[in-house]
Amino acid sequence: MNKNINIQSINLKEKGELMVAKHQTALTAYDKQPTQNKLVYLTNTGFVGDTVVNTKYHGGNDKAICCYNADKFAYWKNTLNINMQPGAFGENLTLIGNAALEENVFIGDRYQLGESIVEVSEPRGPCYMIGIRYNYKKFPQLCQQTGFTGFYLRTIKEGNVSVNDRLIHLSAHPQKISVMSVNYTRYHDNKNRERLEILVNLTQLTLEWRQKFETLLNKL
């Protein structure tokens, strides 16, 4: 399978705003919109012109770019009757195609993105913000159950990115551990000692996730 990934849009939000649901409110830059700029500069911690409000859990090099596959919008439409557009999951890159599915994206794989180089760092950990955005508190749990979470990229090399660029696959991590398989271990198979040991030692996986798996391993 061709590992290059097509990009539908680059989505940014310059300032945070108050997002309100029946069950909760939060100040967030979740509602990102496709940029009209032809070039966007990717720094070590994200795109220029984008912002992260909750820096305790979001942002930084390991979470420089949030990605989600627009092919899954139809699933959520059928499941929850929600119409989704690019940026629906607060993602910086709305992707399209089979190469962008969680089962086909592997931790530690590297891609050329315009002038920059990026690396798959972790699954996106769906949080309460998704529930606020769609006024449905259980939405994060549905993302976890399905594994349709999206994923994060860390910046390896900074550079300009064009709205017409693709993620060009440069190298594959030898262990070929997919985003979906990491999700499965965390949310459905978290007492599997062999899998937990593998993920604890997968150095390309973020420290945050490795520590979560180490905690689970120590409970066995």
Buried (B, 14 or more C-beta within 10 A) or exposed (E): EEBBBEBBBBBBBEEBEEBEBEEEEBEBBBBBBBBEBEBBBBBEBBBBEBBBBBEEEBBBBBBBBBBBBBBBBEEBEEEBEBEBEBBBBBBBBBBBBEBBBBEBBBBBBBBBBBBBBBBBBBBBBBBBBBBBBBBBBEBBEBBBEBBBBBBBBBBBBBBBBBBEBBBBBBEEBEEEBBBBBBBBBBBEEBEBEEBBEBBBEBEBBBEBBBEBBBEBBEEE
